Amino acid sequence: MGLNSMRDSFLSNSRKRILLVFSALVLLYLVTYIIDPFSSYWDGYFTRRSTIADILFSFTLCFAYSETSIFISARLNKRIPWTDSPARRFLFESLLIFFSVLLINFIADFIVLLFMDTACWGIWRDVSIEETRGMLQWMVVSVMIAFMIMAVNTGNYLIQNWKNAAVRASELNQLATQAELQSLRLQIDPHFVFNNLSVLAELILEDQQLGYEYAENFSKIYRYMLVNSKRDVIPLEDELRFLNSYIFLIENRFGEGVQFDIDVDPQSLSLYTPPLTLQLLVENALKHNKTNKKDPLLVRIYTTNPDTLVVENTRLPIKKRSDSSGIGIENIKQRFNLLSVRDLQVLQEDSLFKVIIPLLQR
């Protein structure tokens, strides 16, 4: 199940609004009655002609509290998420909702004065103690209602975040397993092992020191795959260090048929990428292109800015492609979709294949 399908799993928008408004209306009357059950307001309440109008007016106020709270929460979710700064978020949302309630009540009082009691405009009109107490009670109850709605919104947000995090972790685990399987295929691939052992045997006969270095880099590749293939992300510096061992094997195997050009901004080395990303992209370039001394395959790895890495290779397509597992680049794209708001981009031209990788903050 994808992340998008989880966003409305707790309550759809329409159901949430209906539930909040009716809950707020019930709570409004309940708390008002509990605060002062002997108020003259309740005398003959259900026998008045204005009861329906009073309920509709209260419903309208509750609707205004609810929509305002939802609007404020939605905006703050983007600017000050609860997960980033909970204390700051609570302070800002509480203040905004409190002053919003004051504004809504002021507008409501203005409407009541305008349409129901023109005499109230006179400054000479005395306000009774009961009326003052009623207005204060109304303000307290209004604030309580607004904060109840805020609590529901916050709970809804945290539940959605928890569910999304669980789904994201599950999907990441699945993709990491696929990447691990891909690396294991490389480890047990008889062609890969045979070719490298053949190169190693030749190097030992020709140059023992070079043969030793080849065996050392060969072991580094396996050690890196075993240790890091299950991790979600890894520092770019570690990934490049592993890639250097992989490139050492490639250059000694293919000779001048493939060339590498790596130019990475030092500021980028502390950022992160999913493990085996670069190795899979280099492997993809070797799998689908010819390696010829006269017209070598050029693989470039460079940064356009500190948080963007580019892996590109010249296109020298082989006539008959080897079978593909279908994991490779698609696996990398899916992992980046879960890890970053920026998408991995794949660009293909007649003579160039380019993958633009967003580097990640931890």
N, C-alpha and C positions, 0 to 999 in steps of 0.2 A: 504494500500500500504506500503511495507516494505522500509527500508532505502536504501537498495541496488538498488532498482528500481529508486531512486531519484537521484543517483549520476551523471547520464548522461542526466538528464532531460533538462538542459539548451542547451547544444550542445554536440553531440558526439565528440570523439577525432578527427576523420577524418574531420568532418565538421568544427570543431573549427580551425584546422590547415589550411584548405583551405581558410576559411574566413579571418583569420589573415594575411596570406601571400598576398592574393590579395588586401586586404585593405591596407596593408603596402606598396605594390607596387604603388598603386594609390596615396597614401599619399606622397610617396617618390618623385614622379614626380611633384605632385601638389605644395608641399612646396618648392622644388628646383626652380620651375618656379616663384613662388611668391617672393622668396628671391631676385632673379636676372633675371627678364624676358628678359633683353637686353643682356644677356651673349651670346658670340659667339657660345656657345654649342648648342643653339637652332636654329642657322642659318642653314636652309636647313635640319633640323633634320629628317623629314619624307622622304627625297629624298636620304638619304645616303644608301650605301650598308650595312653599319655596324649597322643600326638601330635595326634589329632583334637580332643581337648578343648583342647589348647594353641592350635591354630589357631582354633578357635571363640572362645576367650577373647580372642585377639589381634584377631580380626575385630570382636568387640564393642567393644573399646577403640578401634579405628580408626573404627568407626561413631560412637562417642561424640565422638571428636575432630572428625569431619566435621560432624556435626549441630550441635555447639557452635559451630564456626567459621562455618557457614552462618547460624546464628541471630544470632551477634554481628555478622557482616557486614551482614545484612539490617536490623538495628536501627540500625547506624551509618550505613547508606546514607541513612536518613531524617533522622538527627540531625546527622551530620558527613560530608557527601558528599566524595568524593575531589576533585571539581572545585572545591570551596569552600576547603578547607584541607587539602592533602595531608599536610603534616608533622604537624599535630595529629591527623589521622585515623590515620596510620601509628602514632603513639605510642600512642593510645588502643587501637587494635585489637591491637597487639602485646602490650601489657600485659594486656589482658583475655584474650587467647588463652593467654598464658603462665600466668597464674594459674588459668585454667580447666583447663589440662593438669595442673597440680599437684593441683588438686582431684580430677580424674578418676583420676589415679594413686593418690592417697591412698585414695579409695573402693575402687579395685581391690585395693590392698594389704590394706585392711581386710577385704574379702571373702575374699581368699586366706588370711589369718590366721585368720579365723573358721571357715572350712569345711575347710581343708586341714592346718593345723598348729597345734593348740591349745597346744602347748608354747611357741610363739613369744610367747605373752602374758607369759611370765616376763621380768622385767627382768634376770634373771641370765644369760639366754641370750646367749652370745657370737656376734657376727656376724663371719663370716670375711672376709678381705680380698677373696676372689673374689666373695662375695655383695655386699659394698659396691661393688665395681667394677661388678658386674652391675646394681645398682640405679642407679648414676650413668649407666652407658651407656644403660639403659632410659629414664632421664629425658631425656638428650640426644636420643636417637632420637625420643622422643615429641614433644619441642618441635620437632624438625626436621619431623616429619610434620605437625604442626599448622600450621607456617609454610608448608609446601608447599601445604596446603589453602587457607590464606589467600591465597597467590599465585594459585592457580587462581580463587578467588572474585573477586579483584581484577581479574585479566585478563578474566574473564567480564563483570564490571561495566563495565569500560572499553570492551570491544568492543560491548556493548549500547548504551552511551552514544554511541559513535562512529556506530553504525548509526542510532540514533534521531535524532542530530543531522543526519546526511545526509538522512534521510527528511524531517525537519522543514524543512531548508533547501530541499529539492526542492518540498515542498508550499507553503511560503511563496513561493517563486519563481513557482509556478503561479498562486497567488492574487494575487500582486502584478501578474502579467501580466494577469489578468482585470480588476483594478482599473484598470490602465493603459489597457486597451481601453475600459473604461467611461468613463474621462476623455477618451480620444480620440474616443469617440462624441459626447461633449458638445462637444468642440472642433469637429468637422466636421459636427455636426448642423445642417442648413440652417435649421431653425426657430430654434435657439438663436442662431446667427450673425445671421440676418435680423432677429429681434426686437430684439436688442441694437444692431445697426447702425441700425435704425429709431429706437429710443429715442435713440441717440447723435445722429442727424441732427436730431431734434426739439429736443434739448437745445442743440445748437450754435446753432440758429436763435433759441432763446428766451434762453439764458444760456450764453455762451461759456465762462465759468469753470467752470460745472457740467458742460458738455460735455467740457472738458479733464479734469476729475476723473473723469468716467465712463470716458473713453478710457484714463486712467492705471490705474484699477482693473481694467478689462477686460484690459489687458496684463499686470497682476500675476497674474491668474487663470491665464492661459496659461503664464506664466513659472514659476509655482509647480507647475503640473501637469507641465510638461516636466522640471523639475529634481528633484522629490520623489516622483513617482508610483511609481518603482521601489524606493524605500527601504522597509525593513521597518517602522520606527517613526520618529516625528518628535516633537519637543517640542510639548506642548500649546500653548505660547505661539505657536509658528510656525503651527500649525494654526488658531488663533483669529485670527491676523493675516491669514491667507489668507481665512478665513471672512468677516472684516469687508469685504474687497474684494468678495466674492461677494454679501454682504448689501446692499452699496451698489448693485449692479446691480439686485438684486431689488426694493429699495424704490423705485428710480426707474422701474422697469418696472411694478410692480403698485400702486404708490402706497400708499394706506391699506388696501388689501385684505389685507395681511399685516403682522404686527407681530412684532418680535423683542425678547426680554428675556434678556440675558446677565449672569449673576452667578456668577463663578468665583473660588474661593478663590485668592489669590496663591500659596499654597504648592503648588497643583496645577500651576502653569505650567511647572515644571521636570520634571514627569513626562511620560510618552510615550504616544502613541497611533498606530495605523497611519495613514499619510497619506490624506487625502481622506475620512476617516471622517465628519467633521461635514458636509462638503459633500454627501456621498451621502445622509445622513439628512435634511438640509434639502431636497435635491432630491426625495427620496421623499415628504416632506410636501407639497410643491408639486404633485407629479405626481398625487396621489390625493385632494386636497382642493380645495374651492372657495376662491377669494380674492375676498371681497366687502367693499366699504367699510362696509356697514351691519353686517355680521357678519364681521369680519376673522379670518383664520387667525392664531392666536397660536402662535409657536414660542419655547419657553423652553429655555435651556441654562444649567445650574447644577450646582454641586457639593453633594453631601450630606455629604461628608467629603473630606479632601485627596486620597484615591486613588479616588474614585468620581464620575463625571460623568454627568449625566442630560440627555438630549435628549428633549423631549416637545412634542407639538403637539395642539391641539384637533382633533377629528375633524369635518370637514364634507364627507363623501364626495360625490364627483361621481357622477352617475348612470351615466355611461359612462366607464370608466377607459381611459387610454391604454395601449398595449401596453407590457409590462414586459420588460426583458431577462433578468430572473431572477437577476441578479448582486447588485446593491444590498446589502440587509441580509444576505443569506445569505453573501455574500463576506466582509463584516465579521465575522460570527459565526465563520466558519471560520478567519479570520486570528487572532482572539482565542483560539480553541481551541488554536492552535499556539504563541501567544506568552505565554499566561497560564494559571495554574491556576484563575483565576476566569473564569467564563463571562459573556459578554455576555447580558443579559436583555432580552427584548422583551415588553412588557405592552400589551394592547389592551383598552380599555373602550369603553362606548357613546359617550362624548364625549371620550375622551383616548387618544392613542397615545404610549407611553413606551418609550425605549430606555435601559437602565442600562449604562454603559460603565466597566469596570475600567481605571483608569489604570496604566501600567506603569513599573517601575523599569528603568533601562538596564542 
